[in-house]
Amino acid sequence: MFEIITVCTGNICRSPLAEQLLRQRLADLPGTVNSAGTYGLDAVAMPAEAQKLAMQYGVTPEMAAAHRARPLTAAALGTPDLILAMAREHRRSIVELAPARLRSAFTLREFARLAADATDADIVAAADAHSDPSARLRAGVAAVAARRGMTAPPSTPDDDDIVDPYRRSWATYERAGEQLVPAIDQVERVVRLSVAGA
């Protein structure tokens, strides 16, 4: 089975939304998706606004209500095949906790930007050298990571981050969703190409 983890600060807004969307979209594939936060909140539910946003994008009310935050640990970073941070600060924290995971840790929007520059054929060819889902996804992720330094950088570094909506306006929550969901589309594409070959 493959494994993906999404990471933000408190694990109550951005990373649970990314986790839940990926969980629903990839439910037919042999893998797991989890999330965690760098700030260390433990067992805290998603705020009502974050649950509303999740449901707006098709997450079931039960899944949104069931989420409980968990703190990020080095152990939690040992096994995922793909690590998706919601902002550059979270990626820094990930690499500090687990330096060996540098090449498989991205911000979500960075991954989407690089993935958009990788062809379906390149991703499938990399994955096809392996048989089990975890190794296939790692190979597909490596094909995306190979675009680092070749893909045009964002117009500003902030473009690789998803805005933090916590304790901010509903419009900020909506903006976070607008930044996050198109990036999730690219993650789904890469996972499907890697694991299923289509």
N, CA, C and O atoms as a DFTB+ gen file, in Angstrom:
792 C
 N C O
     1  1       0.842      -1.198       0.000
     2  2       0.000       0.000       0.000
     3  2       0.880       1.253       0.000
     4  3       1.930       1.288       0.641
     5  1       0.438       2.265      -0.722
     6  2       1.160       3.534      -0.691
     7  2       0.653       4.369       0.480
     8  3      -0.406       4.093       1.044
     9  1       1.426       5.397       0.835
    10  2       1.058       6.258       1.959
    11  2       1.375       7.713       1.622
    12  3       2.447       8.028       1.106
    13  1       0.425       8.588       1.923
    14  2       0.580      10.031       1.730
    15  2       0.262      10.710       3.050
    16  3      -0.652      10.295       3.762
    17  1       1.021      11.764       3.380
    18  2       0.700      12.578       4.553
    19  2       0.650      14.045       4.145
    20  3       1.492      14.509       3.377
    21  1      -0.332      14.770       4.655
    22  2      -0.444      16.207       4.429
    23  2      -0.182      16.914       5.754
    24  3      -0.567      16.426       6.816
    25  1       0.480      18.074       5.681
    26  2       0.956      18.738       6.900
    27  2       0.665      20.232       6.862
    28  3       0.944      20.895       5.864
    29  1       0.103      20.764       7.950
    30  2      -0.009      22.222       8.116
    31  2       0.377      22.570       9.549
    32  3       1.100      21.806      10.189
    33  1      -0.086      23.697      10.063
    34  2       0.338      24.132      11.389
    35  2      -0.405      23.379      12.488
    36  3       0.202      22.636      13.259
    37  1      -1.718      23.574      12.555
    38  2      -2.485      22.973      13.644
    39  2      -3.191      21.684      13.280
    40  3      -3.764      21.027      14.150
    41  1      -3.161      21.301      11.984
    42  2      -3.864      20.111      11.506
    43  2      -5.372      20.203      11.765
    44  3      -6.019      19.219      12.127
    45  1      -5.917      21.420      11.567
    46  2      -7.360      21.575      11.741
    47  2      -8.043      22.257      10.559
    48  3      -9.273      22.262      10.496
    49  1      -7.292      22.832       9.619
    50  2      -7.926      23.493       8.466
    51  2      -7.402      22.947       7.143
    52  3      -8.084      22.174       6.471
    53  1      -6.199      23.348       6.776
    54  2      -5.696      23.036       5.438
    55  2      -5.339      21.561       5.242
    56  3      -5.813      20.928       4.299
    57  1      -4.505      21.015       6.129
    58  2      -4.071      19.625       5.906
    59  2      -5.212      18.617       6.048
    60  3      -5.207      17.621       5.324
    61  1      -6.202      18.818       6.951
    62  2      -7.313      17.867       6.953
    63  2      -8.147      17.935       5.672
    64  3      -8.628      16.911       5.187
    65  1      -8.317      19.144       5.124
    66  2      -9.061      19.260       3.870
    67  2      -8.335      18.502       2.766
    68  3      -8.958      17.747       2.020
    69  1      -7.027      18.696       2.656
    70  2      -6.243      17.977       1.644
    71  2      -6.330      16.472       1.874
    72  3      -6.512      15.706       0.927
    73  1      -6.201      16.047       3.129
    74  2      -6.293      14.618       3.465
    75  2      -7.645      14.046       3.043
    76  3      -7.708      13.007       2.384
    77  1      -8.716      14.723       3.422
    78  2     -10.057      14.201       3.165
    79  2     -10.366      14.142       1.671
    80  3     -10.968      13.178       1.197
    81  1      -9.954      15.169       0.931
    82  2     -10.179      15.148      -0.519
    83  2      -9.408      14.002      -1.172
    84  3      -9.950      13.289      -2.017
    85  1      -8.150      13.824      -0.782
    86  2      -7.360      12.738      -1.364
    87  2      -7.908      11.380      -0.954
    88  3      -7.939      10.452      -1.763
    89  1      -8.338      11.258       0.285
    90  2      -8.907      10.001       0.757
    91  2     -10.114       9.594      -0.078
    92  3     -10.247       8.442      -0.490
    93  1     -10.994      10.569      -0.318
    94  2     -12.204      10.283      -1.101
    95  2     -11.867       9.975      -2.555
    96  3     -12.398       9.029      -3.138
    97  1     -10.981      10.782      -3.134
    98  2     -10.681      10.614      -4.555
    99  2      -9.890       9.351      -4.864
   100  3     -10.008       8.788      -5.952
   101  1      -9.078       8.903      -3.898
   102  2      -8.195       7.755      -4.132
   103  2      -8.694       6.493      -3.443
   104  3      -7.947       5.526      -3.293
   105  1      -9.949       6.503      -3.029
   106  2     -10.499       5.394      -2.231
   107  2     -10.442       4.054      -2.959
   108  3     -10.425       3.001      -2.321
   109  1     -10.412       4.087      -4.277
   110  2     -10.383       2.842      -5.050
   111  2      -8.974       2.278      -5.212
   112  3      -8.805       1.195      -5.772
   113  1      -7.972       2.991      -4.734
   114  2      -6.580       2.552      -4.875
   115  2      -6.047       2.025      -3.541
   116  3      -6.567       2.394      -2.488
   117  1      -5.019       1.171      -3.565
   118  2      -4.496       0.557      -2.338
   119  2      -3.536       1.475      -1.581
   120  3      -2.318       1.318      -1.665
   121  1      -4.092       2.429      -0.847
   122  2      -3.238       3.357      -0.123
   123  2      -3.944       4.001       1.042
   124  3      -5.149       3.832       1.229
   125  1      -3.175       4.749       1.832
   126  2      -3.723       5.492       2.966
   127  2      -3.282       6.942       2.866
   128  3      -2.214       7.247       2.334
   129  1      -4.122       7.832       3.388
   130  2      -3.804       9.258       3.455
   131  2      -4.053       9.712       4.886
   132  3      -5.118       9.465       5.452
   133  1      -3.059      10.379       5.462
   134  2      -3.170      10.907       6.823
   135  2      -2.736      12.365       6.819
   136  3      -2.297      12.893       5.797
   137  1      -2.865      13.007       7.975
   138  2      -2.407      14.396       8.095
   139  2      -1.901      14.637       9.506
   140  3      -2.184      13.862      10.419
   141  1      -1.146      15.725       9.678
   142  2      -0.598      16.085      10.984
   143  2      -0.247      17.569      10.970
   144  3      -0.236      18.209       9.918
   145  1       0.038      18.102      12.156
   146  2       0.357      19.518      12.280
   147  2       1.667      19.764      12.991
   148  3       2.033      19.031      13.910
   149  1       2.377      20.800      12.563
   150  2       3.690      21.110      13.142
   151  2       3.578      21.799      14.500
   152  3       4.543      21.825      15.263
   153  1       2.417      22.350      14.801
   154  2       2.266      23.141      16.034
   155  2       1.973      22.292      17.260
   156  3       2.179      22.740      18.388
   157  1       1.503      21.092      17.055
   158  2       1.334      20.191      18.185
   159  2      -0.055      20.118      18.783
   160  3      -0.212      19.610      19.893
   161  1      -1.084      20.616      18.078
   162  2      -2.446      20.426      18.579
   163  2      -2.746      18.928      18.593
   164  3      -2.301      18.186      17.718
   165  1      -3.500      18.502      19.589
   166  2      -3.781      17.081      19.721
   167  2      -5.271      16.871      19.963
   168  3      -5.841      17.402      20.916
   169  1      -5.888      16.092      19.086
   170  2      -7.295      15.692      19.228
   171  2      -8.284      16.854      19.132
   172  3      -9.388      16.770      19.669
   173  1      -7.900      17.931      18.455
   174  2      -8.788      19.074      18.255
   175  2      -9.551      18.880      16.944
   176  3      -8.984      18.439      15.944
   177  1     -10.844      19.217      16.961
   178  2     -11.669      19.073      15.759
   179  2     -11.424      20.223      14.791
   180  3     -10.870      21.259      15.161
   181  1     -11.845      20.023      13.545
   182  2     -11.810      21.114      12.558
   183  2     -12.810      22.191      12.988
   184  3     -13.905      21.856      13.439
   185  1     -12.460      23.482      12.859
   186  2     -13.445      24.523      13.134
   187  2     -14.637      24.402      12.186
   188  3     -14.536      23.800      11.117
   189  1     -15.742      24.970      12.583
   190  2     -16.972      24.875      11.789
   191  2     -16.754      25.372      10.365
   192  3     -17.280      24.790       9.417
   193  1     -15.975      26.451      10.211
   194  2     -15.727      27.000       8.866
   195  2     -14.955      26.013       8.004
   196  3     -15.240      25.868       6.816
   197  1     -13.974      25.332       8.599
   198  2     -13.179      24.362       7.842
   199  2     -14.040      23.162       7.447
   200  3     -13.902      22.633       6.343
   201  1     -14.927      22.732       8.346
   202  2     -15.840      21.639       8.010
   203  2     -16.784      22.059       6.875
   204  3     -17.050      21.284       5.956
   205  1     -17.280      23.289       6.957
   206  2     -18.170      23.800       5.903
   207  2     -17.446      23.818       4.550
   208  3     -18.014      23.431       3.529
   209  1     -16.182      24.274       4.556
   210  2     -15.395      24.314       3.327
   211  2     -15.193      22.910       2.772
   212  3     -15.336      22.682       1.570
   213  1     -14.859      21.972       3.656
   214  2     -14.648      20.593       3.220
   215  2     -15.910      20.034       2.559
   216  3     -15.846      19.400       1.506
   217  1     -17.052      20.282       3.195
   218  2     -18.309      19.771       2.633
   219  2     -18.653      20.452       1.315
   220  3     -19.261      19.846       0.432
   221  1     -18.260      21.707       1.191
   222  2     -18.484      22.434      -0.063
   223  2     -17.749      21.756      -1.224
   224  3     -18.187      21.825      -2.372
   225  1     -16.627      21.100      -0.907
   226  2     -15.849      20.402      -1.931
   227  2     -16.138      18.898      -1.972
   228  3     -15.384      18.135      -2.575
   229  1     -17.222      18.480      -1.333
   230  2     -17.671      17.102      -1.481
   231  2     -17.290      16.138      -0.388
   232  3     -17.617      14.954      -0.474
   233  1     -16.599      16.612       0.651
   234  2     -16.282      15.750       1.790
   235  2     -17.580      15.480       2.550
   236  3     -18.398      16.387       2.708
   237  1     -17.778      14.267       3.014
   238  2     -19.006      13.951       3.738
   239  2     -19.000      14.657       5.095
   240  3     -17.933      14.838       5.681
   241  1     -20.160      15.058       5.603
   242  2     -20.223      15.689       6.925
   243  2     -19.612      14.804       8.009
   244  3     -18.981      15.297       8.944
   245  1     -19.807      13.488       7.873
   246  2     -19.273      12.562       8.879
   247  2     -17.745      12.569       8.889
   248  3     -17.127      12.554       9.953
   249  1     -17.140      12.591       7.703
   250  2     -15.675      12.601       7.629
   251  2     -15.122      13.910       8.188
   252  3     -14.137      13.910       8.926
   253  1     -15.758      15.021       7.833
   254  2     -15.294      16.327       8.329
   255  2     -15.414      16.404       9.853
   256  3     -14.513      16.905      10.526
   257  1     -16.521      15.909      10.389
   258  2     -16.752      15.988      11.836
   259  2     -15.845      15.039      12.613
   260  3     -15.518      15.306      13.770
   261  1     -15.436      13.935      11.992
   262  2     -14.646      12.921      12.702
   263  2     -13.181      13.302      12.864
   264  3     -12.492      12.731      13.710
   265  1     -12.685      14.259      12.068
   266  2     -11.251      14.572      12.111
   267  2     -10.819      15.070      13.484
   268  3     -11.518      15.861      14.118
   269  1      -9.665      14.600      13.930
   270  2      -9.024      15.102      15.147
   271  2      -7.549      15.351      14.843
   272  3      -6.867      14.506      14.262
   273  1      -7.079      16.512      15.241
   274  2      -5.693      16.899      14.958
   275  2      -4.706      15.971      15.648
   276  3      -4.978      15.409      16.709
   277  1      -3.553      15.831      15.010
   278  2      -2.459      15.099      15.652
   279  2      -1.153      15.819      15.356
   280  3      -0.974      16.368      14.268
   281  1      -0.238      15.817      16.326
   282  2       1.047      16.497      16.111
   283  2       1.960      15.687      15.195
   284  3       1.950      14.456      15.205
   285  1       2.745      16.409      14.407
   286  2       3.701      15.774      13.507
   287  2       4.899      15.269      14.300
   288  3       5.431      15.978      15.155
   289  1       5.321      14.041      14.013
   290  2       6.505      13.456      14.650
   291  2       7.454      12.952      13.573
   292  3       7.058      12.744      12.426
   293  1       8.700      12.761      13.951
   294  2       9.667      12.198      13.014
   295  2       9.234      10.809      12.560
   296  3       9.434      10.440      11.403
   297  1       8.641      10.042      13.469
   298  2       8.188       8.689      13.136
   299  2       7.114       8.716      12.050
   300  3       7.079       7.847      11.178
   301  1       6.240       9.721      12.109
   302  2       5.156       9.825      11.126
   303  2       5.688      10.144       9.733
   304  3       4.988       9.944       8.741
   305  1       6.932      10.641       9.655
   306  2       7.524      10.999       8.365
   307  2       8.388       9.879       7.787
   308  3       8.918      10.009       6.684
   309  1       8.527       8.792       8.520
   310  2       9.420       7.726       8.080
   311  2       8.919       6.900       6.918
   312  3       9.712       6.425       6.105
   313  1       7.595       6.720       6.827
   314  2       7.063       5.782       5.841
   315  2       6.307       6.386       4.655
   316  3       6.190       5.704       3.637
   317  1       5.785       7.620       4.715
   318  2       5.007       8.104       3.565
   319  2       5.831       8.163       2.274
   320  3       7.018       8.489       2.274
   321  1       5.148       7.833       1.184
   322  2       5.772       7.895      -0.133
   323  2       5.732       9.305      -0.704
   324  3       6.522       9.654      -1.582
   325  1       4.800      10.114      -0.196
   326  2       4.653      11.503      -0.634
   327  2       4.253      12.338       0.575
   328  3       3.299      12.006       1.278
   329  1       4.985      13.422       0.814
   330  2       4.730      14.318       1.942
   331  2       4.374      15.682       1.368
   332  3       5.168      16.291       0.651
   333  1       3.179      16.153       1.688
   334  2       2.670      17.400       1.126
   335  2       2.440      18.424       2.228
   336  3       1.552      18.269       3.066
   337  1       3.257      19.472       2.213
   338  2       3.126      20.567       3.179
   339  2       2.220      21.642       2.592
   340  3       2.194      21.851       1.379
   341  1       1.489      22.310       3.453
   342  2       0.588      23.346       2.963
   343  2       1.306      24.673       2.711
   344  3       0.791      25.525       1.985
   345  1       2.486      24.856       3.301
   346  2       3.267      26.080       3.083
   347  2       4.746      25.767       3.275
   348  3       5.114      24.725       3.817
   349  1       5.579      26.688       2.819
   350  2       7.033      26.467       2.882
   351  2       7.516      26.293       4.315
   352  3       8.447      25.525       4.555
   353  1       6.912      26.981       5.266
   354  2       7.327      26.847       6.672
   355  2       7.125      25.412       7.163
   356  3       7.914      24.904       7.960
   357  1       6.058      24.763       6.678
   358  2       5.805      23.378       7.093
   359  2       6.817      22.433       6.446
   360  3       7.267      21.475       7.075
   361  1       7.170      22.701       5.203
   362  2       8.177      21.862       4.541
   363  2       9.519      21.978       5.274
   364  3      10.237      20.991       5.434
   365  1       9.846      23.197       5.717
   366  2      11.080      23.376       6.501
   367  2      11.043      22.521       7.762
   368  3      12.022      21.856       8.101
   369  1       9.908      22.543       8.452
   370  2       9.767      21.748       9.682
   371  2       9.909      20.258       9.397
   372  3      10.533      19.527      10.167
   373  1       9.330      19.816       8.295
   374  2       9.408      18.403       7.891
   375  2      10.861      17.996       7.672
   376  3      11.306      16.961       8.169
   377  1      11.594      18.818       6.926
   378  2      12.984      18.483       6.601
   379  2      13.877      18.546       7.838
   380  3      14.846      17.795       7.945
   381  1      13.552      19.444       8.774
   382  2      14.305      19.494      10.038
   383  2      14.067      18.233      10.862
   384  3      14.992      17.702      11.476
   385  1      12.823      17.757      10.872
   386  2      12.481      16.543      11.628
   387  2      13.040      15.289      10.971
   388  3      13.482      14.364      11.652
   389  1      13.016      15.267       9.638
   390  2      13.408      14.060       8.897
   391  2      14.197      14.463       7.652
   392  3      13.650      14.452       6.550
   393  1      15.483      14.821       7.812
   394  2      16.281      15.309       6.680
   395  2      16.317      14.348       5.496
   396  3      16.439      14.786       4.352
   397  1      16.213      13.057       5.752
   398  2      16.276      12.070       4.665
   399  2      15.072      12.159       3.733
   400  3      15.098      11.597       2.638
   401  1      14.019      12.857       4.150
   402  2      12.804      12.944       3.336
   403  2      12.773      14.182       2.441
   404  3      11.730      14.512       1.876
   405  1      13.890      14.856       2.311
   406  2      13.975      16.097       1.531
   407  2      13.358      15.959       0.136
   408  3      12.586      16.819      -0.288
   409  1      13.696      14.877      -0.578
   410  2      13.263      14.763      -1.980
   411  2      11.799      14.357      -2.136
   412  3      11.221      14.529      -3.209
   413  1      11.196      13.820      -1.074
   414  2       9.787      13.420      -1.187
   415  2       8.859      14.371      -0.444
   416  3       7.678      14.074      -0.263
   417  1       9.396      15.530      -0.006
   418  2       8.583      16.542       0.677
   419  2       8.456      17.780      -0.210
   420  3       9.450      18.317      -0.699
   421  1       7.229      18.214      -0.404
   422  2       6.921      19.354      -1.266
   423  2       5.857      20.199      -0.569
   424  3       5.136      19.704       0.298
   425  1       5.759      21.471      -0.947
   426  2       4.491      22.118      -0.629
   427  2       3.492      21.596      -1.664
   428  3       3.868      21.216      -2.773
   429  1       2.237      21.584      -1.288
   430  2       1.204      21.062      -2.181
   431  2       1.198      21.791      -3.519
   432  3       1.108      21.167      -4.576
   433  1       1.295      23.115      -3.462
   434  2       1.252      23.890      -4.709
   435  2       2.545      23.747      -5.508
   436  3       2.517      23.808      -6.737
   437  1       3.671      23.557      -4.831
   438  2       4.922      23.285      -5.544
   439  2       4.805      21.958      -6.290
   440  3       5.180      21.861      -7.458
   441  1       4.284      20.943      -5.613
   442  2       4.131      19.640      -6.255
   443  2       3.250      19.761      -7.491
   444  3       3.565      19.198      -8.539
   445  1       2.149      20.493      -7.368
   446  2       1.232      20.659      -8.499
   447  2       1.914      21.375      -9.660
   448  3       1.722      21.011     -10.820
   449  1       2.715      22.397      -9.342
   450  2       3.420      23.152     -10.382
   451  2       4.418      22.260     -11.117
   452  3       4.511      22.304     -12.343
   453  1       5.161      21.454     -10.366
   454  2       6.130      20.545     -10.979
   455  2       5.426      19.431     -11.747
   456  3       5.849      19.062     -12.843
   457  1       4.343      18.895     -11.166
   458  2       3.612      17.803     -11.809
   459  2       3.019      18.239     -13.141
   460  3       2.979      17.462     -14.095
   461  1       2.556      19.490     -13.201
   462  2       1.975      19.998     -14.444
   463  2       3.004      20.023     -15.563
   464  3       2.648      20.019     -16.741
   465  1       4.277      20.049     -15.195
   466  2       5.370      20.103     -16.165
   467  2       5.914      18.710     -16.492
   468  3       6.782      18.569     -17.354
   469  1       5.405      17.680     -15.804
   470  2       5.836      16.297     -16.055
   471  2       4.776      15.608     -16.918
   472  3       3.582      15.715     -16.638
   473  1       5.201      14.914     -17.947
   474  2       4.233      14.264     -18.837
   475  2       3.700      12.986     -18.194
   476  3       4.345      12.386     -17.334
   477  1       2.511      12.588     -18.631
   478  2       1.946      11.315     -18.181
   479  2       2.924      10.175     -18.480
   480  3       3.136       9.290     -17.651
   481  1       3.509      10.212     -19.668
   482  2       4.417       9.136     -20.085
   483  2       5.635       9.035     -19.178
   484  3       6.076       7.932     -18.857
   485  1       6.190      10.185     -18.755
   486  2       7.356      10.172     -17.867
   487  2       7.012       9.543     -16.519
   488  3       7.786       8.758     -15.970
   489  1       5.837       9.900     -15.994
   490  2       5.425       9.386     -14.688
   491  2       5.172       7.886     -14.759
   492  3       5.631       7.135     -13.898
   493  1       4.441       7.448     -15.787
   494  2       4.140       6.024     -15.943
   495  2       5.419       5.224     -16.176
   496  3       5.588       4.147     -15.604
   497  1       6.316       5.740     -17.009
   498  2       7.568       5.023     -17.291
   499  2       8.391       4.837     -16.023
   500  3       8.970       3.771     -15.810
   501  1       8.446       5.861     -15.184
   502  2       9.191       5.745     -13.923
   503  2       8.552       4.702     -13.012
   504  3       9.245       3.880     -12.413
   505  1       7.219       4.744     -12.914
   506  2       6.508       3.831     -12.023
   507  2       6.563       2.392     -12.512
   508  3       6.611       1.463     -11.705
   509  1       6.555       2.203     -13.817
   510  2       6.485       0.857     -14.384
   511  2       7.729       0.012     -14.119
   512  3       7.730      -1.191     -14.380
   513  1       8.773       0.629     -13.609
   514  2       9.961      -0.143     -13.233
   515  2       9.747      -0.895     -11.915
   516  3      10.617      -1.646     -11.473
   517  1       8.584      -0.685     -11.296
   518  2       8.294      -1.283      -9.983
   519  2       6.941      -1.977     -10.021
   520  3       6.134      -1.745     -10.920
   521  1       6.705      -2.837      -9.026
   522  2       5.444      -3.580      -9.019
   523  2       4.520      -3.187      -7.867
   524  3       3.311      -3.079      -8.072
   525  1       5.057      -2.970      -6.655
   526  2       4.138      -2.695      -5.550
   527  2       3.745      -1.214      -5.519
   528  3       4.526      -0.363      -5.945
   529  1       2.548      -0.896      -5.022
   530  2       2.026       0.476      -5.072
   531  2       2.928       1.520      -4.412
   532  3       3.050       2.636      -4.919
   533  1       3.556       1.175      -3.299
   534  2       4.421       2.129      -2.605
   535  2       5.634       2.495      -3.461
   536  3       5.952       3.672      -3.627
   537  1       6.305       1.482      -4.001
   538  2       7.486       1.739      -4.841
   539  2       7.092       2.469      -6.120
   540  3       7.829       3.330      -6.601
   541  1       5.932       2.124      -6.668
   542  2       5.463       2.800      -7.881
   543  2       5.221       4.285      -7.608
   544  3       5.604       5.137      -8.409
   545  1       4.581       4.593      -6.468
   546  2       4.320       6.005      -6.169
   547  2       5.624       6.745      -5.909
   548  3       5.795       7.874      -6.368
   549  1       6.537       6.128      -5.187
   550  2       7.824       6.790      -4.938
   551  2       8.534       7.113      -6.258
   552  3       9.142       8.175      -6.396
   553  1       8.454       6.209      -7.210
   554  2       9.089       6.445      -8.507
   555  2       8.380       7.570      -9.264
   556  3       9.032       8.403      -9.893
   557  1       7.049       7.594      -9.202
   558  2       6.306       8.681      -9.842
   559  2       6.613      10.022      -9.215
   560  3       6.756      11.028      -9.909
   561  1       6.714      10.030      -7.880
   562  2       7.069      11.264      -7.161
   563  2       8.478      11.707      -7.548
   564  3       8.728      12.902      -7.705
   565  1       9.391      10.762      -7.701
   566  2      10.761      11.102      -8.108
   567  2      10.774      11.735      -9.499
   568  3      11.566      12.640      -9.766
   569  1       9.893      11.256     -10.385
   570  2       9.809      11.846     -11.730
   571  2       9.331      13.299     -11.648
   572  3       9.770      14.150     -12.421
   573  1       8.426      13.571     -10.702
   574  2       7.973      14.954     -10.494
   575  2       9.094      15.778      -9.870
   576  3       9.346      16.907     -10.289
   577  1       9.764      15.216      -8.873
   578  2      10.861      15.932      -8.194
   579  2      11.978      16.287      -9.171
   580  3      12.674      17.284      -8.983
   581  1      12.150      15.475     -10.212
   582  2      13.192      15.733     -11.210
   583  2      12.946      17.030     -11.974
   584  3      13.850      17.544     -12.633
   585  1      11.730      17.557     -11.889
   586  2      11.417      18.819     -12.556
   587  2      11.927      20.018     -11.757
   588  3      11.932      21.139     -12.265
   589  1      12.357      19.795     -10.509
   590  2      12.918      20.901      -9.715
   591  2      14.146      21.450     -10.434
   592  3      15.018      20.695     -10.864
   593  1      14.200      22.755     -10.557
   594  2      15.310      23.390     -11.235
   595  2      15.107      23.510     -12.742
   596  3      15.848      24.230     -13.412
   597  1      14.101      22.806     -13.283
   598  2      13.813      22.888     -14.717
   599  2      12.473      23.575     -14.980
   600  3      12.295      24.238     -16.002
   601  1      11.540      23.410     -14.054
   602  2      10.234      24.068     -14.181
   603  2      10.373      25.519     -13.748
   604  3      11.107      25.822     -12.807
   605  1       9.675      26.411     -14.427
   606  2       9.730      27.833     -14.074
   607  2       9.284      28.039     -12.626
   608  3       8.289      27.452     -12.200
   609  1      10.003      28.861     -11.866
   610  2       9.607      29.119     -10.482
   611  2       8.316      29.928     -10.437
   612  3       7.922      30.515     -11.445
   613  1       7.651      29.968      -9.282
   614  2       6.445      30.794      -9.179
   615  2       6.802      32.267      -9.289
   616  3       7.948      32.652      -9.057
   617  1       5.823      33.092      -9.642
   618  2       6.106      34.528      -9.788
   619  2       6.546      35.144      -8.467
   620  3       7.384      36.045      -8.456
   621  1       5.990      34.668      -7.352
   622  2       6.494      35.032      -6.027
   623  2       6.548      33.746      -5.195
   624  3       5.740      32.845      -5.421
   625  1       7.483      33.637      -4.236
   626  2       7.572      32.409      -3.430
   627  2       6.255      32.066      -2.728
   628  3       5.951      30.892      -2.519
   629  1       5.473      33.092      -2.364
   630  2       4.185      32.854      -1.698
   631  2       3.237      32.011      -2.536
   632  3       2.321      31.391      -1.996
   633  1       3.446      31.978      -3.856
   634  2       2.566      31.212      -4.727
   635  2       2.688      29.704      -4.511
   636  3       1.866      28.940      -5.016
   637  1       3.700      29.273      -3.770
   638  2       3.813      27.854      -3.431
   639  2       3.116      27.530      -2.110
   640  3       3.103      26.372      -1.691
   641  1       2.540      28.531      -1.451
   642  2       1.855      28.348      -0.167
   643  2       0.343      28.413      -0.330
   644  3      -0.167      29.041      -1.257
   645  1      -0.361      27.761       0.578
   646  2      -1.814      27.914       0.696
   647  2      -2.062      28.802       1.904
   648  3      -1.542      28.543       2.990
   649  1      -2.854      29.847       1.716
   650  2      -3.110      30.810       2.777
   651  2      -3.732      30.113       3.992
   652  3      -4.548      29.203       3.846
   653  1      -3.335      30.550       5.184
   654  2      -3.882      29.989       6.423
   655  2      -5.172      30.714       6.771
   656  3      -5.133      31.907       7.072
   657  1      -6.321      30.032       6.739
   658  2      -7.581      30.722       6.998
   659  2      -7.985      30.770       8.468
   660  3      -8.960      31.436       8.816
   661  1      -7.254      30.078       9.333
   662  2      -7.685      29.919      10.732
   663  2      -7.925      31.272      11.407
   664  3      -7.067      32.155      11.397
   665  1      -9.119      31.405      11.993
   666  2      -9.551      32.622      12.696
   667  2      -9.598      33.839      11.778
   668  3      -9.474      34.977      12.232
   669  1      -9.777      33.587      10.491
   670  2      -9.895      34.683       9.532
   671  2     -11.264      34.618       8.867
   672  3     -12.095      33.788       9.235
   673  1     -11.500      35.478       7.899
   674  2     -12.821      35.617       7.283
   675  2     -13.186      34.387       6.453
   676  3     -12.322      33.594       6.079
   677  1     -14.478      34.245       6.174
   678  2     -14.941      33.183       5.297
   679  2     -14.311      33.325       3.915
   680  3     -14.007      32.326       3.263
   681  1     -14.115      34.561       3.470
   682  2     -13.470      34.790       2.167
   683  2     -12.061      34.192       2.150
   684  3     -11.606      33.715       1.110
   685  1     -11.366      34.213       3.297
   686  2     -10.028      33.626       3.372
   687  2     -10.109      32.106       3.300
   688  3      -9.267      31.461       2.675
   689  1     -11.130      31.536       3.945
   690  2     -11.345      30.089       3.817
   691  2     -11.582      29.718       2.351
   692  3     -11.025      28.744       1.845
   693  1     -12.412      30.509       1.685
   694  2     -12.700      30.230       0.272
   695  2     -11.438      30.338      -0.577
   696  3     -11.223      29.542      -1.491
   697  1     -10.597      31.343      -0.264
   698  2      -9.346      31.493      -1.015
   699  2      -8.430      30.292      -0.791
   700  3      -7.776      29.816      -1.720
   701  1      -8.389      29.812       0.445
   702  2      -7.589      28.619       0.734
   703  2      -8.068      27.437      -0.099
   704  3      -7.260      26.692      -0.654
   705  1      -9.383      27.268      -0.183
   706  2      -9.936      26.185      -0.997
   707  2      -9.608      26.342      -2.464
   708  3      -9.296      25.365      -3.146
   709  1      -9.676      27.571      -2.953
   710  2      -9.379      27.837      -4.369
   711  2      -7.913      27.560      -4.701
   712  3      -7.589      27.202      -5.833
   713  1      -7.028      27.727      -3.716
   714  2      -5.614      27.426      -3.934
   715  2      -5.343      25.926      -3.807
   716  3      -4.505      25.373      -4.519
   717  1      -6.062      25.281      -2.893
   718  2      -5.781      23.897      -2.554
   719  2      -6.343      22.902      -3.567
   720  3      -5.648      21.971      -3.973
   721  1      -7.578      23.091      -3.972
   722  2      -8.252      22.066      -4.771
   723  2      -7.598      21.819      -6.140
   724  3      -7.434      20.659      -6.519
   725  1      -7.218      22.864      -6.896
   726  2      -6.537      22.571      -8.175
   727  2      -5.224      21.813      -7.980
   728  3      -4.833      21.016      -8.833
   729  1      -4.549      22.060      -6.867
   730  2      -3.307      21.330      -6.589
   731  2      -3.606      19.865      -6.279
   732  3      -2.850      18.978      -6.673
   733  1      -4.705      19.614      -5.576
   734  2      -5.123      18.237      -5.288
   735  2      -5.405      17.489      -6.593
   736  3      -5.143      16.291      -6.696
   737  1      -5.941      18.202      -7.589
   738  2      -6.184      17.581      -8.899
   739  2      -4.893      16.987      -9.466
   740  3      -4.896      15.877      -9.998
   741  1      -3.796      17.729      -9.351
   742  2      -2.511      17.244      -9.877
   743  2      -1.974      16.078      -9.051
   744  3      -1.390      15.141      -9.596
   745  1      -2.174      16.139      -7.731
   746  2      -1.729      15.015      -6.892
   747  2      -2.480      13.748      -7.291
   748  3      -1.880      12.685      -7.449
   749  1      -3.802      13.872      -7.453
   750  2      -4.592      12.711      -7.862
   751  2      -4.086      12.161      -9.191
   752  3      -3.964      10.948      -9.360
   753  1      -3.794      13.049     -10.128
   754  2      -3.280      12.614     -11.435
   755  2      -1.999      11.814     -11.284
   756  3      -1.872      10.736     -11.865
   757  1      -1.041      12.326     -10.508
   758  2       0.248      11.651     -10.366
   759  2       0.072      10.320      -9.651
   760  3       0.682       9.328     -10.050
   761  1      -0.743      10.273      -8.608
   762  2      -0.940       9.019      -7.873
   763  2      -1.581       7.984      -8.789
   764  3      -1.144       6.834      -8.821
   765  1      -2.599       8.373      -9.525
   766  2      -3.262       7.410     -10.414
   767  2      -2.317       6.919     -11.513
   768  3      -2.267       5.723     -11.799
   769  1      -1.581       7.824     -12.119
   770  2      -0.630       7.409     -13.151
   771  2       0.427       6.474     -12.584
   772  3       0.819       5.499     -13.226
   773  1       0.885       6.780     -11.375
   774  2       1.949       5.984     -10.760
   775  2       1.457       4.599     -10.330
   776  3       2.074       3.580     -10.640
   777  1       0.335       4.589      -9.612
   778  2      -0.124       3.353      -9.000
   779  2      -0.896       2.486      -9.976
   780  3      -0.700       1.271     -10.024
   781  1      -1.776       3.108     -10.757
   782  2      -2.635       2.344     -11.655
   783  2      -2.149       2.354     -13.097
   784  3      -2.592       1.544     -13.911
   785  1      -1.247       3.261     -13.411
   786  2      -0.730       3.346     -14.780
   787  2      -1.687       4.006     -15.744
   788  3      -1.503       3.936     -16.959
   789  1      -2.729       4.660     -15.196
   790  2      -3.699       5.331     -16.073
   791  2      -4.355       6.455     -15.314
   792  3      -5.207       7.155     -15.861
